[in-house]
């Protein structure tokens, strides 16, 4: 159906100004900064004054308060802010080396953003602030090692999330399985959420299908999906149909790197593999580190576990396109 969705897009409301501004910021800070001539450092920071001068935001007449609102109200905490008081410098300098500022060294990233937001009540000079996207970059000069992300390690098991899950779609799952694993697909990292918990998802599926009586029937309602309790989950699209649960301890032991972003998203660039690099030369998170795979929208439940396929998804599902645009990461 043209436009996607059950009504072909005819009933879809135009995005609010807040959404338009947030999407423009996400594009610029995650993907477009270098091509658009915006100076951005290895940690992903750009000066807010320079961001406001970007042609698209200028054409929309976006204001400093709107930028601050985008940081403050993002449901998935997509942006981080850093404040440099006027006494520290005439203008905050972008780091030429991947080295945190004194302010960032003395505070956690979350506290840095909170402090910056508080400062906007007394200082509205955009040149005194830096902004970055917390994750989702495809800009190659933005480096995880620069302090943008926290590296996870088996040496600190208390910091490892209990749940690491990647959300994808009916049509994409067979491709992932055939190709041997997950790839970043143009971004610097593949994205993973820390929920929903596997047992919660399986319990919700069982309850909604009446123990399998309605399996395979249309149940897609958007939102965050079964097991999410209606919550917005950073690192996963709300309309994800298939959930791939990762055994992060085995993956780390196997040399697969994982990171945590400021907003709690788990990320990995994968590793080089004999199954081949991705289209951008990136690595892969091999299927051998998949724990369980669950189809959650149509009531199929577990479709893959312990290295073997439990259920094949019907072709009527896998040949459909992805429902893009209804729940961004």
N, C-alpha and C positions, 0 to 999 in steps of 0.2 A: 504494500500500500504506500503511495507517495507520502513522504513526510514522516513516516513511522508512526507507531501508536495505532490504537484501534480506530481513531477518527481521522486518520491520515493527516493529523497535525492541524486540522481546521479549528479544533476547540482549544488548542494550546495557547495559553496566555503569553503575551510578549514578556521578556524578562524585565524585572524591576531595575531601576537605575542602580541600586545597590549591587545586584547581581552582575550587571554590565560592567561596573567599575571593578568588582572583584575578579571577573574573568579577564579583563584587560590587564590588571596587575599580575595575575597568575601567568598569563602568556609572556609578558615582558620579563618578569623575574625568573621564570623557569626556562623559557625557550628563546626569547627574541632579543635579549639585551644586546648581545654583540652585533647582530645584524642591524639593529636599530641605532647603533652608535652610543649606547648607554654604557658608561664606565661601571664595571662590576668586578668585585675582587674575588679571590679564591674561595672565600667563605660565602659568596653569594650576595654580599651587601652592595647596595647602590644608594647614593644620596637621594633623599626624598625630593629635594628641589629639582634634581635632574630628572627624576621619575615624573614629576608634575610637568616638566617641560617636554616630555615625550609627545609627539604629534597627535597620537590618538587621544590621550588624556586631555591635551590642550583643546582638541576639537570638541570634546565632551564638556569642557570647562570644569574639569574636576578640581575640587578645592582640597587644601590641606586637611580640614576636618573630615572630609570624605575618605581620605587615605587612612586617617586614624580610625575612623569607624570601621573600615574594611578589616583592619588588624584586630580591632577589639571585638567585633561581632561575628567573625568567621566561626561557623559551627565546628569546623575541623582544624581550627588554629593554623590556617594556611600561611600566615605571615608572622615574621618576628621584627621587632623594632629595637633600635639602639640609640641612646641619647648621649650627645656630647655637650655639656654645659658650655656657654660662651667663653668662660674663663679658661677652658682647656685648650682652645684653639679658635682661630677665626672661623674655621669650617672643619667638620670632621673629615679626616683623611681616610681613604680606602687603603686597606693593607696591601702592600705590594708583595709581602711574604705571608704565608699561612700562619700568622701569629696573632693570638687574641689580644684585644685591647686591654688596658688595665681594668676598665670597667667590667669587661666580660670575664676577666680572670677572677675578679672578686665576687661575682654573682653567677648564678646558674643562668642559662639562656632564658628560662621562663621568667626569672626575676628581672633580667635585663629588660625584657619586653614590658613587664609590669611597671618597672621604674620609669621607662620611657613614656608609657601611657599616662602615668601620673604627672610627668613633667609637662605634658601638653597643656595642662590647665594654666600654667604660668608662662610657658614659652611656646609660642606658635610659629617660630621661625623654622621653616622647613629645612634650611641648610644645616640645622643642628641635629638632624636625625638621619639615620641609615635604616633601610628596610630590606628584607630578603624574604624569599619564599622558603618555607621550612623544609620542603622536599619536593620531588617531582621534576628535578632539573634534567634537561638534555644538553645544557651548555657545558662543553667539555672542560672549560677552564675553571669551573666550580668543582672543587675537590673535597671528597668526604674527609680526607686526612687533614684538611686545613682547620678543622674545628667546627665545621658545619654539622657533623654528625658524631655521635658517640659510638665507638667501636665496642661490639659485644665479644665476650671471651669466655671460654670454659674455665678460665682462672677465676672468674667472678660469677659463679653459678647463681648467686642471689640476685643478680641483675638480669638474668635471662627470663624472658616472658614465658608463661606457661603455655600460651597459645600463639602460634605463628601461622597465619592462614592467608592465602591469596584467593581473591574472588575473580572468577572469570565467567564465561558464557557457554551455553550448549554448543554453539558452533565452533568455539575455540578449543574446547577440551580435547577432541580427537586430534587436533593439530599439535597441541602440547604433548600428548602422549606419543604420537608418531615421531615427533622431532626429538624426543628424549629428555625434555625438561622445559623449564621456564626461562624466558629471556626478557631482557629489559625493553625490547621493541622500540628502540629509538631514544629512550631515556637513559640516564646514567645508571639507574638501578631498577630492578623489579621491586614492586611494592607489596608489603604484607601488613595485615592488621593483627592486633592482639585479641581479637574476638570476632565473632561469637564463639563461645566454648562449644566443643564438639557435642557433648552430651545435651546441651541446651538445644542445639539445632536438631539433633535426632529426636529429642523429646517433642519438639514443636511439630516436626514432620509427622510423627506417629499420631499425635493428637489431631492435627488438621486433616489427615487422610482417613481417620477412622480405622487405623491399623491396616491400611493398604487398600481399602475398598474403592477409593477414588484415585488411585495412583495413575498419574499420567494425564489427568484432566486439568483444564485451565484453572490455575489458581494465582496467577501473577497479578499482584496488586501494587507493585512498586514498593516504596518505603525501604526499610532495611532488611526485609526478608525474615523467614522463620529463624527463631533463635536469637534475634537481635533485640527483642523486646521494644521495638520501635525506636531504638537509639541510633543516632548518627555515629558511624564508626570511621575513624580516620584510617586511611590506607586501603579502603575498599569502597567500590561503587555500591550504592544502595540497591541497585537492580541486579547484582551479581547472582547468577543462577547456579553456578558450580563453585564449591569451596574446596581448595586444595590445602590440606593441613600438612605442615612441614615438621619433621623431627629435627629441631634446630640443634640439639646436642650432637646428633650423628653427623649433621651437615657441617658444623663447626669442626668436629673431629676429622672430617674428610677434607678440610681445607677451604670450605666455602665461607667467605667473609660475610658478616652481617653487621648492620649498623642500626642505631635508633635515632630518629630525628627529634627535633624539639617538641613536635606535636604527637610523639609517641608512635609514629609509623616505623615499622621495621623494613629495612632496605638491604638489598644485596646486588652487587654487580656480577655475581656468579663467578665461575672459574672457566679456564680454557678446557676444552674437552675434545675427545676424538670424534664426537658426533658433529663437530663443526661449530664455527662461530656464527653469531647472528648476522643480520644484514649490515649492521654497523660495526662488525668485528667484536662485539661484546661477548661476555661469557654466558654461561648457562648454569641454572640450579638443577642438577640432574634429577631425573625421576626416581632414582634410588633413594633420595632423601624425602620423598613424599611418604607420609604416614597413612593418611586416609583421605579419600576424595568423596565428597558428598554432593548429590544433586538436591537442592533444597526448594526449588520453586514448584516442581510437579510431583513431589512426594516419592521420588525414587529412593531417597536415602543414600546409603553407601553404594558407590559404583566402582570403587577401586580400593584395595587394601592389601598390604603386605606384598606388593610387587605384582599383583594380578588383578585383572578386570573381573569385577563381580557382576556387573550389568552393563550391557551396551545401551547407549541412549538411542531412541528411535530416530530414524533418518529425518522424520518430519521436524524434529527439533534441531538436529545438527546442521541441516541445510539452510536454516533461517539465518538472517543477518543479526548482528549484535544490536541490542536496544540502546544504542549510544545516546548519551546526553541526558539520561534520566537519573543521575546520581553520581557525580564526579568524585574522584578520590580527593 
